[in-house]
Amino acid sequence: MNLKNISLGSTTQKTIFLIGSICLASIIVLDSSYWSRHIFEEGFPNWSIRFNIRSIIIFFSTVALFLSLIGSQKPKLVLSKNNGQSIEIRSILFMLFISIVLLFLFIFQPTIFNTLSKEDNIIEWGSAMLLFGCCFITAFSFIKINRTLNNSIVNKVSLALLSLVFFLIAMEEVSWFQRVFEIKTPKIFGSNIQNEMNLHNFATSYVENLYYFGTFVFLIVLPFMRALFPFISNNNYLKIFVARPFIGVVGAIAFAYNFDMWNIIFTQIAFYGSLVVLGAFYFFSSIKREKNIILFTIIVVIVSKLAFLSNGENFERIWEITEYKEFLIPLALFIYSCDVFFYIKKSHNTPSLKS
């Protein structure tokens, strides 16, 4: 990769990026210092004039950050290189179908919606199984890559670490099978918020916000960067691990799923950022069918967000929606893992992929 060919942007782009960053940093400082709010404070969405202005500032600051990266560029975006119903398009349509079904249940059958998200029910176990699926697929990709990219130690190590990360998150999701095997919580976990045998509940707010924002960067920001900067797709390492743009469309839906965490700045950045990326993809796309699918995704994301925020009384527990977010994120990660595997499989006899 030739770093000399990577433009750092015009003065205008840098200025816009700087203004957006300063505004977001100012919100964080005001939250903790002036408004006496914990940066990760949860609760019912605040619709006061102050918080509405705060949300508007976060929105325009987020837009500024992404626009500063785009500049005058208008790359040609193609979600799928194949004609017909490709795996990329089918993945997006499947994610949209799941989201529409969940939205229907939330509005018209809230009792079912709430029941499905209860502990040890289908949504929680579905989340864990998808993460275990990610682990197994990336592990299998690791085995496959030993025969396809024999000289790429970096690729092997990256796949092994990725598989390990998925495994650890999955085990944390099911509290290391504590309830399955009816294991009594050890004394060392006595200060665990939910009295469970896991690590993330020792600092739930910090860990879950790190997970949500980290997956936003992984599933939305990186595919956006890949669409903007051709060097990513031309680099033998990055083009394997940086998700392709269609993953950005798949993943965006999950970031409409929040209610009790809406007041948190990082939650709003993730939601607004997802919309900006979808909007950019719509304008970058030159294929009518793909533009229509992206536009429909934008509509679904906005309608879902408005439905969740305006119908809080449908939640039995105000954090109910996060269970679904923790289902949709692993589903997007599962599709990503499959895409990595298919790429490695397809590249079986391509020597140029060795790094």
ChimeraX attribute file (.defattr): number of C-alpha atoms within 10 A of each C-alpha:
attribute: neighborCount
match mode: 1-to-1
recipient: residues
	/A:1	10
	/A:2	7
	/A:3	7
	/A:4	7
	/A:5	8
	/A:6	11
	/A:7	8
	/A:8	10
	/A:9	14
	/A:10	13
	/A:11	10
	/A:12	11
	/A:13	20
	/A:14	16
	/A:15	15
	/A:16	21
	/A:17	20
	/A:18	15
	/A:19	15
	/A:20	23
	/A:21	16
	/A:22	13
	/A:23	16
	/A:24	21
	/A:25	14
	/A:26	11
	/A:27	19
	/A:28	19
	/A:29	15
	/A:30	14
	/A:31	19
	/A:32	13
	/A:33	11
	/A:34	10
	/A:35	11
	/A:36	10
	/A:37	15
	/A:38	12
	/A:39	18
	/A:40	18
	/A:41	14
	/A:42	17
	/A:43	14
	/A:44	14
	/A:45	17
	/A:46	12
	/A:47	11
	/A:48	9
	/A:49	9
	/A:50	9
	/A:51	13
	/A:52	13
	/A:53	12
	/A:54	16
	/A:55	21
	/A:56	11
	/A:57	16
	/A:58	23
	/A:59	20
	/A:60	15
	/A:61	24
	/A:62	25
	/A:63	20
	/A:64	21
	/A:65	21
	/A:66	21
	/A:67	18
	/A:68	21
	/A:69	20
	/A:70	19
	/A:71	15
	/A:72	11
	/A:73	11
	/A:74	14
	/A:75	17
	/A:76	14
	/A:77	20
	/A:78	17
	/A:79	22
	/A:80	17
	/A:81	8
	/A:82	11
	/A:83	6
	/A:84	9
	/A:85	11
	/A:86	12
	/A:87	13
	/A:88	21
	/A:89	20
	/A:90	12
	/A:91	18
	/A:92	22
	/A:93	17
	/A:94	13
	/A:95	23
	/A:96	20
	/A:97	12
	/A:98	13
	/A:99	21
	/A:100	16
	/A:101	11
	/A:102	17
	/A:103	20
	/A:104	14
	/A:105	15
	/A:106	21
	/A:107	15
	/A:108	11
	/A:109	13
	/A:110	18
	/A:111	14
	/A:112	12
	/A:113	23
	/A:114	19
	/A:115	14
	/A:116	17
	/A:117	19
	/A:118	14
	/A:119	12
	/A:120	13
	/A:121	11
	/A:122	14
	/A:123	21
	/A:124	19
	/A:125	17
	/A:126	18
	/A:127	23
	/A:128	23
	/A:129	20
	/A:130	22
	/A:131	28
	/A:132	21
	/A:133	23
	/A:134	28
	/A:135	26
	/A:136	17
	/A:137	20
	/A:138	26
	/A:139	21
	/A:140	15
	/A:141	24
	/A:142	24
	/A:143	14
	/A:144	17
	/A:145	22
	/A:146	14
	/A:147	13
	/A:148	21
	/A:149	22
	/A:150	14
	/A:151	15
	/A:152	16
	/A:153	14
	/A:154	11
	/A:155	22
	/A:156	20
	/A:157	12
	/A:158	15
	/A:159	24
	/A:160	18
	/A:161	16
	/A:162	18
	/A:163	24
	/A:164	17
	/A:165	15
	/A:166	23
	/A:167	19
	/A:168	14
	/A:169	19
	/A:170	23
	/A:171	18
	/A:172	18
	/A:173	19
	/A:174	21
	/A:175	17
	/A:176	18
	/A:177	14
	/A:178	15
	/A:179	14
	/A:180	10
	/A:181	8
	/A:182	8
	/A:183	12
	/A:184	11
	/A:185	15
	/A:186	10
	/A:187	10
	/A:188	8
	/A:189	16
	/A:190	13
	/A:191	11
	/A:192	18
	/A:193	14
	/A:194	12
	/A:195	15
	/A:196	23
	/A:197	23
	/A:198	20
	/A:199	15
	/A:200	18
	/A:201	20
	/A:202	17
	/A:203	11
	/A:204	14
	/A:205	16
	/A:206	13
	/A:207	13
	/A:208	16
	/A:209	16
	/A:210	13
	/A:211	15
	/A:212	20
	/A:213	16
	/A:214	14
	/A:215	20
	/A:216	25
	/A:217	17
	/A:218	19
	/A:219	27
	/A:220	28
	/A:221	22
	/A:222	21
	/A:223	23
	/A:224	29
	/A:225	20
	/A:226	19
	/A:227	27
	/A:228	21
	/A:229	17
	/A:230	13
	/A:231	18
	/A:232	21
	/A:233	16
	/A:234	13
	/A:235	14
	/A:236	17
	/A:237	17
	/A:238	14
	/A:239	18
	/A:240	19
	/A:241	19
	/A:242	21
	/A:243	26
	/A:244	26
	/A:245	27
	/A:246	25
	/A:247	25
	/A:248	28
	/A:249	30
	/A:250	28
	/A:251	27
	/A:252	28
	/A:253	28
	/A:254	27
	/A:255	28
	/A:256	27
	/A:257	27
	/A:258	25
	/A:259	24
	/A:260	22
	/A:261	23
	/A:262	21
	/A:263	23
	/A:264	21
	/A:265	21
	/A:266	21
	/A:267	22
	/A:268	20
	/A:269	22
	/A:270	24
	/A:271	24
	/A:272	23
	/A:273	24
	/A:274	29
	/A:275	24
	/A:276	21
	/A:277	24
	/A:278	24
	/A:279	16
	/A:280	21
	/A:281	27
	/A:282	20
	/A:283	16
	/A:284	18
	/A:285	19
	/A:286	14
	/A:287	14
	/A:288	10
	/A:289	11
	/A:290	19
	/A:291	21
	/A:292	13
	/A:293	17
	/A:294	24
	/A:295	17
	/A:296	14
	/A:297	24
	/A:298	22
	/A:299	13
	/A:300	18
	/A:301	25
	/A:302	16
	/A:303	14
	/A:304	24
	/A:305	19
	/A:306	12
	/A:307	16
	/A:308	21
	/A:309	17
	/A:310	11
	/A:311	12
	/A:312	15
	/A:313	11
	/A:314	18
	/A:315	17
	/A:316	13
	/A:317	12
	/A:318	17
	/A:319	16
	/A:320	21
	/A:321	22
	/A:322	20
	/A:323	19
	/A:324	23
	/A:325	20
	/A:326	21
	/A:327	23
	/A:328	26
	/A:329	25
	/A:330	26
	/A:331	23
	/A:332	26
	/A:333	23
	/A:334	22
	/A:335	23
	/A:336	24
	/A:337	25
	/A:338	17
	/A:339	20
	/A:340	22
	/A:341	21
	/A:342	13
	/A:343	14
	/A:344	21
	/A:345	15
	/A:346	11
	/A:347	16
	/A:348	15
	/A:349	12
	/A:350	11
	/A:351	12
	/A:352	9
	/A:353	19
	/A:354	15
	/A:355	14
